[in-house]
Amino acid sequence: MADVLDEEETHQRLDELGDWELENSHIAKVFEFDDFAAALKFVNQVGNLAERYDHHPDIDIRYNRVRLALTTHSEGGLTPLDFDLAGDIEQSIV
């Protein structure tokens, strides 16, 4: 189990990520693609990363837009795992 990050740690980690936004107890980002096929390919890549982490984002697909939201439900807030997965999504996929 990971510890929930305090407000200062959360904002520090968020600043390191860049375009992700804090929404209540989640971090979220919207990704845009050329078409639905590209968006779906991205979602599958995120799914593979999520399986490796055993940590799964909320995913919303709207044609060429994908919104990801991360939180650690079992801990009731944001943990390092959320930011680690978001960072790997940025480095490996985007």
Secondary structure, 3 states (H helix, E strand, C coil): CCCCCCHHHHHHHHHHHCCCEEECCEEEEEEECCCHHHHHHHHHHHHHHHHHHCCCCEEEEECCEEEEEECEHHHCECCHHHHHHHHHHHHHCC
